[in-house]
Amino acid sequence: MKSAVLLLLMAGVAFPLVVGYHVDPISANLSGWTHRGDSVSEIITVNFDEPITASLFCGAVGDSGAYHVSIRMYPGDLEIAYGDTASPRDHSWATCTLHVDFPDSFIKGRQIEVRWTRSASDSIMYYYQDGDPYKYGFLSASGSHAGQDLAMRCLGRMDTVDSTLFGATAILPWEVRDTWASRAREAGLE
């Protein structure tokens, strides 16, 4: 049992998930339908090293067309990750596991477009929130503007940090060297 807990803790430290983007649908407004074949997307700023899932909070689902998410460079149109999901229930999350084609494209501070479409050119009813509390993205859909956010969430993975990247050199007088060396050991430093 102890081994399983230790392994779980190590995996959690090695690959922590971060919320790249999240708008709570409880505080959002319901849109009308998009035109058939239109997309709805959010431009966000990357704060993770690799995306894992993307979820869109849908309104009424209507037809049975599956949802597709495409993550693209912004500006530009190169697809760097994608995912599909079956049509969800009305007023619920449609969640896609992402397949990443270009992992080196996810650099913190770069903007990406998370674009949602439906198969068979079905339209999308989506939720949006007035205002942009994140201050790093904007909704892109017909009739929208930069002051709105899509009710969407995006989870990503942070790469582990190599401890050899951090260090310090202390130049100390001989009379305090042993004291500081023992304090460093007590703090877990080598």
Sine and cosine of phi, psi and omega as CSV:
sin_phi,cos_phi,sin_psi,cos_psi,sin_omega,cos_omega
0.00,0.00,-0.69,0.72,0.00,-1.00
-0.88,0.47,-0.61,0.80,0.00,-1.00
-0.90,0.44,-0.66,0.75,-0.01,-1.00
-0.91,0.42,-0.67,0.74,0.02,-1.00
-0.90,0.43,-0.68,0.73,0.01,-1.00
-0.89,0.45,-0.68,0.74,0.03,-1.00
-0.89,0.46,-0.66,0.75,0.03,-1.00
-0.89,0.45,-0.67,0.74,0.03,-1.00
-0.90,0.44,-0.66,0.75,0.01,-1.00
-0.90,0.44,-0.68,0.74,0.01,-1.00
-0.90,0.43,-0.62,0.79,0.01,-1.00
-0.91,0.42,-0.59,0.81,0.03,-1.00
-0.97,0.26,-0.60,0.80,-0.07,-1.00
-0.95,0.32,-0.57,0.82,-0.07,-1.00
-0.72,-0.69,0.91,0.40,-0.01,-1.00
-0.94,0.34,0.66,-0.75,0.06,-1.00
-1.00,0.01,0.63,-0.77,0.03,-1.00
-0.84,-0.54,0.48,-0.88,0.08,-1.00
-1.00,0.10,0.94,-0.35,0.03,-1.00
-0.98,0.20,-0.48,0.87,-0.05,-1.00
-0.22,-0.97,0.67,-0.74,0.01,-1.00
-0.38,-0.92,0.83,-0.56,0.16,-0.99
-0.86,-0.52,0.84,-0.54,-0.03,-1.00
-0.95,0.31,0.84,-0.55,-0.04,-1.00
-0.92,0.40,-0.34,0.94,-0.01,-1.00
-0.88,0.48,-0.55,0.84,-0.05,-1.00
-0.99,-0.14,0.12,0.99,-0.11,-0.99
-0.98,-0.21,0.27,-0.96,0.02,-1.00
-0.98,-0.19,0.48,-0.88,0.01,-1.00
-1.00,0.00,0.77,-0.64,0.01,-1.00
-0.99,0.12,0.12,-0.99,0.27,-0.96
-0.99,0.16,-0.08,-1.00,0.03,-1.00
-0.97,0.23,0.56,-0.83,0.20,-0.98
-0.96,0.28,0.18,-0.98,0.13,-0.99
-0.96,0.29,0.49,-0.87,0.01,-1.00
-0.83,0.56,0.73,-0.68,0.02,-1.00
1.00,0.08,-0.18,0.98,0.03,-1.00
-0.96,0.29,0.33,-0.94,0.08,-1.00
-0.92,-0.40,0.31,-0.95,0.14,-0.99
-0.76,-0.65,0.68,-0.73,-0.10,-1.00
-0.52,-0.85,0.27,-0.96,0.08,-1.00
-0.80,-0.60,0.74,-0.67,0.11,-0.99
-1.00,-0.02,0.85,-0.53,-0.01,-1.00
-0.79,-0.62,0.30,-0.95,0.07,-1.00
-0.99,-0.14,0.76,-0.65,-0.06,-1.00
-0.93,0.37,0.75,-0.66,0.15,-0.99
-0.75,-0.66,0.38,0.93,0.00,-1.00
-0.70,-0.71,0.18,-0.98,0.00,-1.00
-0.99,-0.11,-0.39,0.92,0.04,-1.00
-0.40,-0.92,0.78,-0.62,0.03,-1.00
-0.97,0.24,0.56,-0.83,-0.02,-1.00
-0.93,-0.38,-0.80,0.60,0.01,-1.00
-0.66,-0.75,0.40,-0.92,0.15,-0.99
-0.73,-0.68,0.65,-0.76,-0.02,-1.00
-0.73,-0.68,0.66,-0.76,0.07,-1.00
-0.89,-0.46,0.75,-0.66,0.07,-1.00
-1.00,0.06,0.90,-0.43,-0.12,-0.99
-1.00,-0.07,0.41,-0.91,0.17,-0.99
-1.00,0.04,-0.70,-0.71,0.11,-0.99
-0.92,0.40,0.65,-0.76,-0.09,-1.00
-1.00,0.08,-0.58,0.82,0.02,-1.00
0.93,0.36,-0.88,-0.48,-0.02,-1.00
-0.92,0.40,0.09,-1.00,-0.12,-0.99
-1.00,-0.10,0.23,0.97,-0.05,-1.00
-0.90,0.44,0.69,-0.73,0.02,-1.00
-0.94,0.35,0.39,-0.92,0.05,-1.00
-1.00,-0.09,0.59,-0.81,0.02,-1.00
-0.77,-0.64,0.71,-0.71,0.08,-1.00
-0.90,-0.44,0.66,-0.75,0.03,-1.00
-0.77,-0.64,0.84,-0.54,0.06,-1.00
-0.99,-0.14,0.81,-0.58,-0.11,-0.99
-0.79,-0.61,0.43,-0.90,0.09,-1.00
-0.89,0.46,0.58,-0.82,0.07,-1.00
-0.69,-0.73,0.81,-0.59,-0.10,0.99
-0.94,0.33,0.23,-0.97,-0.09,-1.00
0.91,-0.42,-0.02,-1.00,-0.09,-1.00
-0.65,-0.76,0.27,0.96,-0.01,-1.00
-0.95,0.32,0.84,-0.54,0.04,-1.00
-0.97,0.22,0.82,-0.58,-0.04,-1.00
-0.91,-0.42,-0.20,0.98,0.09,-1.00
-0.32,-0.95,0.36,-0.93,-0.03,-1.00
-0.37,-0.93,0.25,-0.97,0.06,-1.00
-0.22,-0.98,0.33,-0.95,0.00,-1.00
-0.73,-0.68,0.44,-0.90,0.11,-0.99
-0.54,-0.84,0.43,-0.91,0.09,-1.00
-0.93,0.36,0.29,-0.96,0.03,-1.00
-0.89,0.46,0.80,-0.61,-0.03,-1.00
-0.99,0.14,0.01,-1.00,0.14,-0.99
-0.94,0.33,0.29,-0.96,0.08,-1.00
-0.86,0.51,0.63,-0.77,0.08,-1.00
0.80,0.60,0.85,0.53,0.04,-1.00
-0.49,-0.87,0.10,-0.99,-0.03,-1.00
-0.99,0.16,0.73,-0.68,0.21,-0.98
-0.98,-0.20,0.93,-0.38,-0.10,-0.99
-0.93,-0.36,0.76,-0.65,0.02,-1.00
-0.90,-0.44,0.76,-0.65,0.21,-0.98
-0.98,0.20,0.73,-0.68,-0.13,-0.99
-1.00,-0.06,0.63,-0.78,0.14,-0.99
-0.96,-0.28,0.84,-0.54,-0.12,-0.99
-0.97,-0.22,0.86,-0.51,0.02,-1.00
-1.00,0.00,-0.54,0.84,-0.07,-1.00
-0.77,-0.64,0.98,0.20,-0.07,-1.00
-0.88,0.47,-0.48,0.88,-0.02,-1.00
-0.94,0.33,-0.15,0.99,0.00,-1.00
-0.98,0.22,-0.28,0.96,-0.07,-1.00
-1.00,-0.01,1.00,-0.05,-0.03,-1.00
-0.90,-0.44,0.76,-0.65,-0.03,-1.00
-0.84,0.54,0.75,-0.66,-0.01,-1.00
0.99,-0.16,-0.30,0.96,0.02,-1.00
-0.99,0.17,0.54,-0.84,0.05,-1.00
-1.00,-0.07,0.59,-0.81,0.06,-1.00
-0.73,-0.69,0.38,-0.92,0.09,-1.00
-0.96,-0.29,0.82,-0.58,0.09,-1.00
-0.98,-0.19,0.98,-0.21,-0.17,-0.99
-0.96,-0.29,0.77,-0.63,-0.02,-1.00
-0.94,-0.34,0.72,-0.69,0.11,-0.99
-0.69,-0.73,0.12,-0.99,0.08,-1.00
-0.79,-0.61,0.50,-0.86,0.01,-1.00
-0.93,0.36,0.31,-0.95,0.01,-1.00
0.84,0.54,0.42,0.91,0.03,-1.00
0.84,0.54,0.47,0.88,0.08,-1.00
-0.91,0.40,0.45,-0.89,0.04,-1.00
-1.00,0.05,0.20,-0.98,-0.07,-1.00
-0.83,-0.55,0.73,-0.68,0.20,-0.98
-0.96,-0.28,0.82,-0.57,-0.14,-0.99
-0.77,-0.63,0.26,-0.96,0.09,-1.00
-0.97,-0.25,0.56,-0.83,0.06,-1.00
-0.61,-0.79,0.37,-0.93,-0.02,-1.00
-0.88,-0.47,0.77,-0.63,0.10,-0.99
-0.92,0.38,0.61,-0.80,-0.05,-1.00
1.00,0.05,0.34,-0.94,-0.01,-1.00
-0.77,-0.63,0.99,0.16,-0.07,-1.00
-0.89,0.46,-0.37,0.93,-0.04,-1.00
-0.99,0.16,-0.39,0.92,0.03,-1.00
0.85,0.53,0.42,0.91,0.02,-1.00
-0.59,-0.81,0.36,0.93,0.02,-1.00
-0.29,-0.96,0.05,-1.00,0.06,-1.00
-0.33,-0.94,0.49,-0.87,0.01,-1.00
-0.97,0.25,0.65,-0.76,0.04,-1.00
-0.81,-0.58,0.98,-0.19,0.01,-1.00
-0.38,-0.92,0.25,-0.97,-0.01,-1.00
-0.88,0.47,0.76,-0.65,0.04,-1.00
0.99,0.16,0.10,0.99,-0.01,-1.00
-0.97,-0.25,0.14,-0.99,0.00,-1.00
-0.58,-0.81,0.06,-1.00,-0.13,-0.99
-0.93,0.37,-0.15,0.99,0.00,-1.00
-1.00,-0.05,0.29,0.96,0.01,-1.00
-0.81,-0.58,0.46,-0.89,0.04,-1.00
-0.85,-0.53,0.64,-0.77,0.05,-1.00
-0.97,0.23,0.65,-0.76,0.07,-1.00
-0.96,0.27,1.00,-0.01,-0.13,-0.99
-0.56,-0.83,0.37,-0.93,0.16,-0.99
-0.65,-0.76,0.49,-0.87,-0.02,-1.00
-0.67,-0.74,0.84,-0.55,0.04,-1.00
-0.96,-0.28,0.61,-0.79,0.01,-1.00
-0.70,-0.72,0.13,-0.99,0.00,-1.00
-0.92,-0.39,0.65,-0.76,0.10,-0.99
-0.99,-0.12,0.70,-0.71,0.09,-1.00
-0.94,0.35,0.46,-0.89,0.06,-1.00
-0.93,0.37,0.47,-0.88,0.01,-1.00
-0.99,-0.16,0.80,-0.59,0.01,-1.00
-0.96,0.28,0.87,-0.50,-0.06,-1.00
-0.91,0.42,-0.30,0.95,0.01,-1.00
-0.95,0.31,-0.16,0.99,0.04,-1.00
-0.97,0.24,-0.26,0.97,-0.07,-1.00
-0.92,-0.38,0.61,-0.79,0.04,-1.00
-0.02,-1.00,0.12,-0.99,0.02,-1.00
-0.44,-0.90,0.48,-0.88,0.11,-0.99
-0.89,-0.45,0.81,-0.58,0.01,-1.00
-0.95,-0.30,0.78,-0.62,0.09,-1.00
-0.95,-0.30,0.95,-0.30,-0.13,-0.99
-0.84,-0.55,0.49,-0.87,0.12,-0.99
-0.90,0.44,0.49,-0.87,-0.06,-1.00
-0.83,0.55,-0.58,0.82,-0.12,-0.99
-0.94,0.33,-0.32,0.95,0.02,-1.00
-0.93,-0.37,-0.02,1.00,-0.08,-1.00
-0.86,0.51,-0.75,0.67,-0.05,-1.00
-0.91,0.42,-0.60,0.80,0.02,-1.00
-0.89,0.45,-0.73,0.68,-0.02,-1.00
-0.94,0.34,-0.54,0.84,0.05,-1.00
-0.90,0.44,-0.66,0.75,0.01,-1.00
-0.93,0.36,-0.60,0.80,0.05,-1.00
-0.91,0.42,-0.61,0.79,0.03,-1.00
-0.90,0.44,-0.68,0.73,0.03,-1.00
-0.89,0.46,-0.66,0.76,0.03,-1.00
-0.88,0.47,-0.51,0.86,0.00,-1.00
-1.00,0.09,-0.01,1.00,0.03,-1.00
1.00,0.04,0.24,0.97,0.01,-1.00
-0.99,-0.12,0.46,-0.89,0.05,-1.00
-0.95,-0.30,0.00,0.00,0.00,0.00
